[in-house]
Amino acid sequence: NYHKVMEYLSTGKVIVSNNISTYSEYPDLIRMIPERTNNEALPGLFKETISNLGKWNAEALVKERRSFAHNNTYSRQLERISRYICQLKQKSRIL
């Protein structure tokens, strides 16, 4: 569930997951396996992550995850949508 993932990101702690294509551009936010149709690599990824928690829960990464979640709240998304709609209206008036 994408909403739950965002909630987890707001904690700042590392997340280990199956492949979620929405977050593929953010490898430091979520540790996920590369394949979309096969989760066989998930236990190994989990083990590697647990073995290196200091690295994956480093302060800089915690801040990055929290910041990402904060910048993608419902209210922030609504603000973006509103700005986009206003831009479209302005463009249509010009044309």
C-alpha positions as CSV (number, residue, x, y, z in Angstrom):
1,N,0.0,0.0,0.0
2,Y,1.6,3.2,-1.2
3,H,0.0,5.3,1.6
4,K,1.5,3.0,4.3
5,V,4.9,3.2,2.6
6,M,4.8,7.0,2.9
7,E,3.8,6.6,6.5
8,Y,6.9,4.4,7.1
9,L,9.1,6.9,5.2
10,S,8.0,9.6,7.7
11,T,9.7,7.6,10.5
12,G,13.0,8.0,8.6
13,K,13.9,4.4,9.2
14,V,15.0,2.0,6.4
15,I,12.3,0.1,4.6
16,V,12.8,-3.3,3.0
17,S,10.3,-4.1,0.3
18,N,9.4,-5.9,-2.8
19,N,9.8,-3.8,-6.0
20,I,7.7,-0.7,-5.9
21,S,8.2,1.0,-9.3
22,T,7.0,4.4,-8.0
23,Y,10.1,4.6,-5.8
24,S,12.6,3.1,-8.2
25,E,14.3,6.5,-8.6
26,Y,15.0,6.7,-4.9
27,P,17.2,3.7,-3.9
28,D,18.2,5.3,-0.6
29,L,14.6,5.7,0.5
30,I,13.5,2.1,0.2
31,R,15.6,-1.0,-0.1
32,M,13.8,-3.1,-2.7
33,I,14.5,-6.0,-4.9
34,P,15.0,-5.2,-8.6
35,E,12.5,-7.6,-10.0
36,R,8.8,-6.9,-10.2
37,T,7.5,-10.4,-10.6
38,N,9.8,-12.4,-8.3
39,N,10.4,-11.9,-4.6
40,E,13.0,-14.6,-4.1
41,A,15.8,-12.1,-3.5
42,L,13.8,-10.4,-0.7
43,P,15.1,-12.6,2.3
44,G,18.7,-11.9,1.2
45,L,18.1,-8.1,0.9
46,F,16.5,-8.2,4.3
47,K,19.4,-10.0,5.8
48,E,22.0,-7.6,4.2
49,T,20.0,-4.6,5.4
50,I,19.7,-5.9,9.0
51,S,23.5,-6.6,8.9
52,N,24.2,-3.0,7.9
53,L,21.5,-1.1,9.9
54,G,24.0,1.6,10.8
55,K,24.6,2.4,7.2
56,W,20.9,2.3,6.1
57,N,19.7,4.2,9.2
58,A,22.4,6.8,9.1
59,E,21.3,10.3,10.1
60,A,21.5,11.7,6.6
61,L,19.3,8.9,5.2
62,V,16.8,9.3,8.0
63,K,16.5,13.0,7.2
64,E,16.2,12.3,3.5
65,R,13.3,9.9,4.1
66,R,11.5,12.2,6.5
67,S,11.9,15.2,4.1
68,F,10.6,13.1,1.2
69,A,7.5,12.1,3.2
70,H,7.0,15.7,4.4
71,N,7.2,17.0,0.9
72,N,4.6,14.5,-0.3
73,T,1.8,14.9,2.2
74,Y,-1.8,15.2,1.0
75,S,-1.8,18.9,1.5
76,R,1.4,19.4,-0.4
77,Q,0.1,17.3,-3.3
78,L,-3.1,19.3,-3.3
79,E,-1.1,22.5,-3.4
80,R,0.8,21.2,-6.4
81,I,-2.4,20.2,-8.2
82,S,-3.9,23.6,-7.5
83,R,-0.8,25.4,-8.9
84,Y,-0.9,23.1,-12.0
85,I,-4.6,23.9,-12.6
86,C,-4.0,27.6,-12.2
87,Q,-1.1,27.4,-14.8
88,L,-3.4,25.5,-17.2
89,K,-6.1,28.2,-16.8
90,Q,-3.6,31.0,-17.4
91,K,-2.3,29.2,-20.6
92,S,-5.8,28.7,-21.9
93,R,-6.5,32.4,-21.5
94,I,-3.4,33.3,-23.4
95,L,-4.4,31.1,-26.3
